[in-house]
Every structure is written in C-alpha cells, then in structure tokens.
C-alpha cells in the first residue's frame, strides 16, 4: 500500500491521526527534505528525500512488498504533485490511498478569520500566470506563489498595469511558528521581500464593468478626435469574433473606443492600441483608466513600424493607416497568417484599397455597409438624422 499524504504546513501535529498512523507503519517514507525534517525521531529510518514520481517508482521497485508513505506540502488536491504519482501507481496495479492535508488557502483563511469560498484560486508556482487578467475578473484572488513568481513580482505586474491600489495580503510561513501576515496595496507590496513559503491574496474592489459590446458613444471621452460609433463598434467586434483570451491589435486607435471594447471582451487576453497622434494617445489613456481596461497597452507610434515588437495577434481592427494599409496588412500576416482582420472605411477610395490589398494577399474580402440613422427631436416630432455610411471589410483565408 502506498499512502499519499498532505502534510499541510509541514508540522507533524497538523496531520490527521490516520495520516500519522500510515507514516508510522510505513517501511518507506518519501518527501521533500523540509517535510521529512518535520517527522518525529521514532519514524522509520528508511526515509528518501524524493518527490518526483519516476524516482519514487524506481525506489518502490527496488523495495518490493513494503508499505510506503509519500508526503506532500499543503493539500493533496490543491496544485499538488500527488496526482502525478497516483496515475502511474494505478497503471501498475499498486494499491494507493490519499489522506488530504490543510491547504495554504485554509491556513490563510484561518489566520484572517474569514471564509475563502468566494476566492478565485490560482497557482503561480511553476505555472503560467497572468495576475492582471485574474484580478480584472474576480474581486478576490488567491495566488499560490513559488519559484520565480513571488508576491512582489505579481504585485509589480498589477501595479504596472494600473492596479496598484488593489488591496493585498501576504501570508508567510503559514501554520508555523514563523507565521506572519502582511498587508498593503499592490504598489506597496511590489517593493518588499517575502519568505519563500508565501501566498498572496489580492482584493480589487474597482473591477471593470463587463457587458455586451456597443457602449454608448457618450460613455467615452472624445474631444476632437474621430471615434468609431456605437453600432459600428458592436458590428466590428462581431466580425472579429473576439474570444476572452485573444491577443488583439487596434491600428489607428483614435479615442480608444474600439480598444476599450476589445479589452473588455477579452479580459484574459491583451489589447494593443496603436496610435501616433498625441491628442488621441492622451484620450486613449483617459478612456483606459475610466473603463479600468487594465489589459490594454498603448503603443505610441505610426504603423507599420510601431507593430514590430508586438506579439502575434489573433485578430486586428484597422481604423486608420495614414496611407500605409498594405504595409500594415503585411505586418499582421507576417506575425499570423490566420489572423482575423476587420478594416473600417468611410471613403470609397479606402474601401477599394482595402479590397485590393486583401485580395492581393490571398484573402477573401467581405464587405458590410452599415448605415445608421438616429432620432433627433424637432418640436413635438422626431426626425431621423443619418450618420455617414461605414464599410467594414473583413479578410478571411479559405
């Protein structure tokens, strides 16, 4: 029998009576050095500082017929290595059982005297982690940290994105005599150092407001910079088929209205608003802050040169290129030949150029004309006032 045991904080007293009995009766005990050091002196002398499944299986094969206990930090069901050993044990027909432990989530919850059922649980220990995306979409996020990702590195990412005011709690050495709880904003915690065994709870009470695309025009700060109107924005996002994790470009971003809509439609993705006019760049910054679109990055410069350092896009909205449409399309398709493309045009010359440029690059151009009229009061009557017709040209590859 192989027993997989969650050892919580690593203290012997934290184990259940069942787990203690399993360790005491095992002929072989495996675990990280820190966990083995927490065992009482009368435990088996046959201890192995091993935790990789292959190493444990090899040692088991060299010692047939003996019961074994394998110790894991925290709980066996919360980002634990236990699952990586259970599968090969079952495949080999070796009987196994699991005794859970107290997780770091529970330890922090207990230390704070608060429930944890509403926290979003994320591992940043050896896993790809985007704290901005998680904190944009959840009021309270618990991060299991370790390796290169510490509470400070995560808070630095939040602060750099504009979320420095989010409230943070760091739990160090939870469940041990060295336990410490530290509070501060993400910006404050970003400059501090923490123990290797630390976890982070971020509470952001200033979440973006997510809704279907097509915010009212008056919701955006505009000034004298041209802006893509509400109905066209909604149609453009539909044409781009935005998904929550997309990497998106808005070339010729203007006020940033499309950029903001893209950012809110892809909260776990990234949006790059490319704009060269200083007045427009200032408005993009203000609209980004107003809508709390923290996953939106402003790229100040003229396309296509400004596109060079950007990651490959899943979809691109082109609202203006200042005559460089072909070069912009080349930059997009070089990064991702399958990128979804939507070009906005109000002039027939731009429409013609867009169709020709897409066709020349092997894409099929589909044109949609959007003609919007809105009511305007005239005494007791309401008249329909027409906006300029807008063309949306999408490029798809068969």
N, C-alpha and C positions, 0 to 999 in steps of 0.2 A: 504494500500500500504506500502510495506517495501522497502526502498531505501538503497542500499549498495553503500558506497561512499569511494573512495580512497582519503585520506587526505594528500598524499604526505609527506612532512616533518613534518606535524602536525600543520602548521600555518593556521589560518582561511583565510588569504589573498590568500593562494595557491589554495583554492577551486574555482571551476567554479561558475558562477552566478547560474546555475541550481542546483548545489550541495548545495550552500548556502541557496537557497530558500527551498529546500527539508528539510534541517536541521531546518530552521526557522519555517516551517509549521508542523513539526512532533510533535506528542504528546509524543513520547518516543524516547530517543536518547541513543544508546549503543556504547561502545567503551572502549579501554584501558584508564586508568587514565590519561596518558600523552596526549592522543588525546582530551579527554573531557576538560582538562585544557586549551587547545588552543581555546575553543569556547568563543565567546563574552558573556558578562554578561546577555544580554537580551534573550539568547536562553532558551528553555524550562527548567523548573526546574526539570522535570522528567527525570533525567539522571541516567543511570545504568552503572557502571564500569564492564561490562560483555562483553566477546568476544567469549566464547565457544558456538557453535550452540545450544547445549541442554539447556544451561542457558537462551539464548535469546528466544528460542521457548517457554520455560516454562513461561517466563515473558510476552510474547505476548499473551499466552493463558489466563493469569490472567488479561489482559487488552484488552478485545476484542473490535474491532471496531475502534481502534486508528491507525493512520499512524505512522510509525516508521522509524528512520534513524539509520543505523549501520555504524560506522566509522572504516576504516582500514588504517594502515600506508602504505605509498607508493601507488602503483597502484593496483587496484583490480584484474588485470590479471597477475601480476608478483609475483609468490610464495605467494599469499595472502590467508587468511582464508575465503575470500568471496565465493569461490567455495564450501566450506564445508557447508555453510548456504543456498546457492541457491538450492541445490538438495532437502533438506527436505522441504523448502518453496514450491517448485513446487509440491512435492508429496502431500502436504497438501492442495494444491489449493489456496495458499496465493499469491496474485499478488506481483511481485517484479520487480525492475528495478535496473540498475547499472550505476553509474557515475564514470568513471575512474579518477585516480589522476596521479600526476607526480611521476614516479618511481625513486628509488635511482640511477638506471642506467642513466636516463636522467639528473638527478641533477649532477652526477659526470661528465658526458659528457659536460654539460654546463659550469661547473666550470673549466674544462680543455680547453674549446673552441675547442673540437674535436668531430667528429661523432662517433657513437657507433655501427653502423650497422655491423661491422666486428668482434665485440667482442663475444666470447662464454660466455653465461650467465649461471652461476652455483649458486645454493643455498647451503651454508654450515650452514644454520640456521635450526637446528633440522633435518638435512638430512645427510645421509652417503655421505662423500665427499672425493675424492682422488685427491688432487691438483697436484700430480706428473703426474698421468695419463692425466689429463686435459691439463696441460702445456706442456706435451710431444707432444700433437697432435694439439695444437692450439697456434698461435702466441700471441694472446691477450685474456686473460680470466678474466672475471669479477666475483668476488665472493661476494655474499650477506652473511655477517657473522652475528653471534649472538650465544648466549648460550655459550657452551664450545669452539666453534670454533671462534677464533678472527683472525685478520690479522697476528698477531705474531705467533699463533700456525700453521697457514697454511704456513707461510714463514719458520718456523722451519722445517716442513716436506720437503719443497722444498730444503732447504739448506742441510739437512741430506742426501738427495738423490743425491747431487752433482749439484743442480740447484741454488746455492746461488748467482750466478752472474745475474740471471734474474732480470729485472727491475720491481720495484713495485711502485704503487701509492696508498696511503690510503686516503680516504675521510671520515672525521669525522663530524658528526652533519650537514650533507648537507642540504642546504636550510634554515638554521637558522643563528642567529647572532653569534653562536659559531662555524660556519663552519671553518674547517681547512683542508688543503691539505698537505700531507707529501710524500716526495719522498725518494727512496733509493733502494739498491739492496735487494733481498730476505734475504740475510745473515745479512744485516744491520737492516732491519725491524723486523727480528726474535727476537731481543733483546729489543724491545721497547714496550711501553704500549699505548693503544688507548682507545678512548671513547667507551662506549657500543654501540652507534649508529655509526658504521663504516662499510665501504665497502673497498674491495681490488681489484685493477686491476694489473694483472701480465702480463708483456710482455717479451716473451722469443724469442730472435732472433737467437737462436742456436738450432733449432729443429733437431731431428733425421731425417735421410733420409729414408723414407718408400718406399719399393719396393717389388716385389715378391721375395720369398725365393731363396737362392742359390747365395750368394755373391761370387765373385771370390776369390780364395784362397789367392791371393796376397794382398787382401784388409785387411787381418788380420795380426797383429803382431804375430810372431810364435816362433822364437828362435829354440831351440832343442826339444820342447815339441810336441808330436804327435798331429795331427789335423785331424778331420773328413773332408774329401774333399767335394768340392762344390756339386757334383752330389749326393753324399750320404746325405749331409745335406738337400738338397732340397727334396729328397725322404723321409727322416726321418720326416720332418715337415708335409709332405703329409700324412704319415702313422699315425701321432699323431693327425691329424685333428684339428690343433690349431685354436681356436677362440679368438677374441680380448680381452675377459675378463678372460681367463683361468689363473689358478694357475698352474705353471709348474716347474718340477724339471729336472735338468740335472746332473746326478750322474756320477762322473768321468769326469769332465768338460774339462780337458786338457787346451787348449788355450782359451776356452770360445767361440769358433766359433759357436757351436750349441746354447749355452746360449744366445749369442747376437741375433742370428736369431730368437730364440723363443721370446725374449724380443721385438723385432721389429714387430713380427707377433701378439703379444698380448699386445699392448700399454696400455690397460686398465686393464691388469692383473698383475701378479707378477711372476718373474722367480727366482729360487734359484739354483745357480751353486755350486755344492758340489765338493770340490777338496782338497786333502791332501798334494800334492807336493808343496813346497814353490815356485819353479820356475814357475810352472803352475799358481799358485794363483797370482803371480805378473803380468803374461801375461793377466789373466782374468781382472784384474783391468785396465790395459792399454787398452785392447780392449773395455771394458765397456765405458771408457772415450772417446775413439776415435769415437765410434759409437753413443755416447750420449744415451746409453741404461740405462736410469735412473731408470727403474723399475726392474733392475737386481741386486740381492743381492748375494754376495759371501759368502759361508759357508765354512770356513776353517776347515777341519777335515775329518776323514775317515768314510765312510758309513759302517754299518748302524747307528752307534752311532750318527753321525752328523745329522741324519734325525729326531731325536726325537722331536725337538722343532719346526719343520716346519709345516705350515698349510697343510691341506689335498690337494693333487694335483688332478687336472683334468686329467693331462697327464704327463708321465715320460719318459725321454730318458735316457737309461743306456749305457754309453760308456765304463765304466770300473768299476770293483768292487774289484779288487785285491783278487779274490777267494771267495768273500762274496756274490755271486749273490742270493743265496736262502734267506739269511738274509735280503738283500735289498728288494727283492720282498715281503717278509713278512711285512716289514715296510711299503711299499707302499700300500699293500692290506689291512693292518690294518687301515690305515688312510682313504682309499677309495677303497672299494671292486670293484667299477666300473671304476677305473682309467684306462685310455688308456696307454698302455705300448709298447715301442719300444726299443729293445736291439740290439746294434751293435756288430758284431763279425767278426774277420778276421781268427781266428783259428777254425779248425773243432771241437776241444775239447770244445771251448766256445759255438759253435753252438749246439753241443749235450747237453751240460749242460743247456743251455737256454731253449731248447725244453722240456727237462725233468722237469726242475723247474716249467715252466708254466703249463705243463700238470698235474703235481702233485698237483697243486693248483686250479684245475678245470677250467683252461683257455684253449682255443684252440690256438695252436701255428701256425702261418702262416709265412713261410719263403720266403723271396725275396732275390735273389742274384743279386748284382749289379757289373758288370764287365766293367770298364771304360778304354778306350784307348784314348790317346791324341797324336796329331801330334807333331813330332819333326823334325826340318829341318835337312837334310843331303845333303849338297851341294845344288843342284837345285831340289832335291827330298824332299818329306815329308814322314817320316815313322811313323807308329802308335806304340806308346810305351804304354804297358799295365800297369795299376796300379793293386795292389793286389785286388782280388775279395773281396767284402764285403757282409756279410749277415745281413739283417735286419729282426729280429724276432719280430713279433707283437703278443701280447696276448689279446684275446678278450673272454668275457664271454657270452655264449649263453643264 
